[in-house]
Amino acid sequence: MGLFKTPEDRRIERELSIRKGINSIRRNIRDLERNEKEYLKKARRGLQMGSTDQVQFLKSALKRTAVQKRAMERQLLNIETALQIKNQAEAHAEFATAMNALSRSIGDMFGSTDFARTQKDFEKAMMQAQSMEERADLFLEMSSQSLFGYEGTGEELVSDAEIDRMIEDEAVAEESKSELDQAIDQGLADVRKELGKE
């Protein structure tokens, strides 16, 4: 399976592996911090009970945990720093690749540019654009006439009286909503007042 992977697939796998390693170390650090807190609680209990043997044992467990935590934190710092350096190197490599491609593109353009043909193609395109513009103007003019000529039949579909009634209905609905909102607000105020008395 590994033989048929693209360089991008392998790069993604490496990124995932790095992220997994970082997450694993962070998880271990959190576990060690939890262990540290638990050992501290137990050591305090041991002191309260006067159990010196258990306190000594817990102190050594705390010391081992602190050493492991410090080692894990150093490992995490090293990996994060190396990852940052890798990302910076990749950014520089991408910049160099882009500049290389841009240089080739500029070189190819100068080598293959035929200004006479470009001028001819440009003039042809401008003539086509002018023709398209004239056609679009004609289309807009014709469609406007069709649209405005259709106004007379709109009366048949919806009358002015219906439009007026719709507007009136909306105004009445707005008033009703406002009155309902006021009634709700008054009801809430009464409830608050009653609750305040108790």
Phi and psi in degrees as a GROMACS rama.xvg file:
@    title "Ramachandran Plot"
@    xaxis  label "Phi"
@    yaxis  label "Psi"
@TYPE xy
-65.4102  -20.3541  GLY-2
-70.5033  -29.0453  LEU-3
-99.4162  11.9888  PHE-4
-81.7156  142.004  LYS-5
-77.5993  162.563  THR-6
-57.5689  -34.4892  PRO-7
-66.9741  -40.4106  GLU-8
-61.1495  -43.426  ASP-9
-66.448  -37.6952  ARG-10
-63.1549  -43.635  ARG-11
-63.4063  -41.7997  ILE-12
-60.7026  -41.8013  GLU-13
-63.2539  -43.6211  ARG-14
-59.9568  -45.1098  GLU-15
-62.7508  -41.2061  LEU-16
-63.1072  -41.5067  SER-17
-63.5412  -46.7367  ILE-18
-61.2436  -41.4819  ARG-19
-60.5916  -45.058  LYS-20
-60.5804  -44.9209  GLY-21
-62.6675  -45.7933  ILE-22
-63.8167  -38.3033  ASN-23
-63.7279  -44.4139  SER-24
-64.243  -42.2708  ILE-25
-61.9802  -41.2134  ARG-26
-62.8101  -42.8072  ARG-27
-62.4561  -40.2943  ASN-28
-62.6196  -43.7719  ILE-29
-61.7852  -41.2737  ARG-30
-62.5959  -42.7954  ASP-31
-64.3254  -38.0366  LEU-32
-64.002  -40.8214  GLU-33
-62.8036  -44.8799  ARG-34
-60.0982  -41.6741  ASN-35
-58.6745  -46.2948  GLU-36
-63.0164  -42.5624  LYS-37
-64.1165  -43.7021  GLU-38
-60.8514  -40.0697  TYR-39
-62.66  -44.3481  LEU-40
-60.525  -44.7823  LYS-41
-66.7905  -37.9021  LYS-42
-63.7913  -40.6827  ALA-43
-62.1263  -42.8555  ARG-44
-62.6791  -41.0582  ARG-45
-60.775  -40.3727  GLY-46
-64.0315  -42.6146  LEU-47
-63.0351  -35.137  GLN-48
-81.1957  -15.5787  MET-49
78.3544  25.8609  GLY-50
-94.9351  88.6076  SER-51
-65.7733  -35.1007  THR-52
-62.1712  -46.2048  ASP-53
-66.1277  -37.8082  GLN-54
-63.0919  -42.9507  VAL-55
-62.5333  -43.4606  GLN-56
-61.8195  -44.7947  PHE-57
-65.741  -35.3428  LEU-58
-62.3272  -43.7605  LYS-59
-67.8287  -35.5858  SER-60
-65.3811  -40.5938  ALA-61
-61.6925  -42.2907  LEU-62
-63.3513  -46.3006  LYS-63
-60.6616  -42.3632  ARG-64
-63.9052  -43.6288  THR-65
-63.4892  -40.2083  ALA-66
-64.1992  -45.0803  VAL-67
-62.7719  -42.2666  GLN-68
-62.3607  -44.7282  LYS-69
-62.6566  -40.0598  ARG-70
-64.3431  -42.359  ALA-71
-64.4349  -40.4904  MET-72
-63.1891  -37.8472  GLU-73
-65.8433  -42.7073  ARG-74
-60.473  -44.4544  GLN-75
-61.117  -44.2607  LEU-76
-60.8947  -43.0336  LEU-77
-62.7197  -45.1716  ASN-78
-65.724  -44.1029  ILE-79
-62.8855  -39.4678  GLU-80
-66.2439  -44.467  THR-81
-62.7366  -39.1251  ALA-82
-63.9205  -41.4686  LEU-83
-63.1192  -43.0053  GLN-84
-63.6225  -41.2337  ILE-85
-61.6809  -44.3778  LYS-86
-62.8593  -39.3614  ASN-87
-65.3192  -41.8758  GLN-88
-63.3982  -41.2992  ALA-89
-63.5165  -39.2075  GLU-90
-63.1116  -41.6556  ALA-91
-65.2825  -40.0129  HIS-92
-65.2792  -41.1452  ALA-93
-63.8914  -39.9177  GLU-94
-61.6416  -46.4148  PHE-95
-62.9075  -40.8882  ALA-96
-64.1253  -42.9257  THR-97
-64.2887  -42.7785  ALA-98
-63.6753  -39.2199  MET-99
-62.3853  -46.2874  ASN-100
-63.6578  -40.4174  ALA-101
-63.8661  -42.4213  LEU-102
-61.461  -44.7447  SER-103
-62.3433  -41.6916  ARG-104
-62.1827  -43.9874  SER-105
-63.5555  -43.2219  ILE-106
-61.647  -42.8754  GLY-107
-63.7128  -39.1604  ASP-108
-64.8919  -43.9982  MET-109
-67.5903  -31.9202  PHE-110
-75.5166  -28.2067  GLY-111
-115.091  3.94098  SER-112
-79.697  127.05  THR-113
-114.498  98.8534  ASP-114
-63.993  -33.6412  PHE-115
-63.9945  -44.4735  ALA-116
-67.9899  -38.7381  ARG-117
-61.4312  -43.9068  THR-118
-61.3758  -43.5473  GLN-119
-63.5993  -45.4323  LYS-120
-64.1847  -37.1151  ASP-121
-63.848  -46.0661  PHE-122
-62.8529  -39.4499  GLU-123
-63.6989  -43.7549  LYS-124
-63.3936  -39.6494  ALA-125
-64.6044  -39.7938  MET-126
-65.1471  -41.6764  MET-127
-64.9048  -39.9116  GLN-128
-63.5384  -41.2477  ALA-129
-63.765  -42.2509  GLN-130
-62.7385  -42.3086  SER-131
-64.6355  -38.9148  MET-132
-63.8025  -42.1733  GLU-133
-63.4582  -41.0312  GLU-134
-65.5129  -40.7784  ARG-135
-64.4686  -41.4042  ALA-136
-61.1598  -43.3485  ASP-137
-63.2987  -43.0578  LEU-138
-62.602  -44.9139  PHE-139
-62.6372  -40.3077  LEU-140
-63.244  -45.2401  GLU-141
-66.9214  -41.0103  MET-142
-69.5845  -34.066  SER-143
-63.4708  -42.5955  SER-144
-62.9185  -41.8141  GLN-145
-64.2554  -42.8939  SER-146
-66.6362  -47.3779  LEU-147
-74.191  -28.277  PHE-148
-69.6803  -16.1733  GLY-149
-88.2128  -7.41118  TYR-150
-57.2729  -37.2515  GLU-151
-59.2702  -35.053  GLY-152
-81.7209  -13.2953  THR-153
-62.33  -31.6559  GLY-154
-59.5827  -36.4853  GLU-155
-69.113  -33.4857  GLU-156
-78.3653  -48.6866  LEU-157
-137.524  122.17  VAL-158
-83.5423  163.277  SER-159
-61.7672  -34.6729  ASP-160
-63.6821  -40.8499  ALA-161
-63.978  -41.1014  GLU-162
-61.9561  -44.7902  ILE-163
-60.2964  -41.8283  ASP-164
-65.0872  -38.8271  ARG-165
-61.834  -42.6306  MET-166
-64.0794  -43.358  ILE-167
-62.414  -44.8275  GLU-168
-58.7073  -40.8288  ASP-169
-64.2371  -40.8388  GLU-170
-64.7013  -42.9421  ALA-171
-63.856  -42.7813  VAL-172
-61.302  -40.0461  ALA-173
-63.4982  -43.2518  GLU-174
-63.7294  -44.4647  GLU-175
-61.4801  -41.7309  SER-176
-62.8009  -42.5618  LYS-177
-63.0863  -43.3065  SER-178
-64.6587  -40.7334  GLU-179
-63.5328  -43.2094  LEU-180
-59.5147  -41.9691  ASP-181
-64.455  -40.6268  GLN-182
-65.1818  -40.8827  ALA-183
-64.3832  -45.7389  ILE-184
-59.1537  -41.9561  ASP-185
-65.2412  -42.2343  GLN-186
-61.2858  -43.2811  GLY-187
-63.996  -39.9443  LEU-188
-63.5406  -40.6943  ALA-189
-63.7374  -42.5744  ASP-190
-63.4159  -44.0674  VAL-191
-60.8952  -40.3108  ARG-192
-64.2199  -43.7781  LYS-193
-63.2003  -42.4423  GLU-194
-65.7466  -33.5998  LEU-195
-67.9083  -30.8531  GLY-196
-69.7565  -35.828  LYS-197
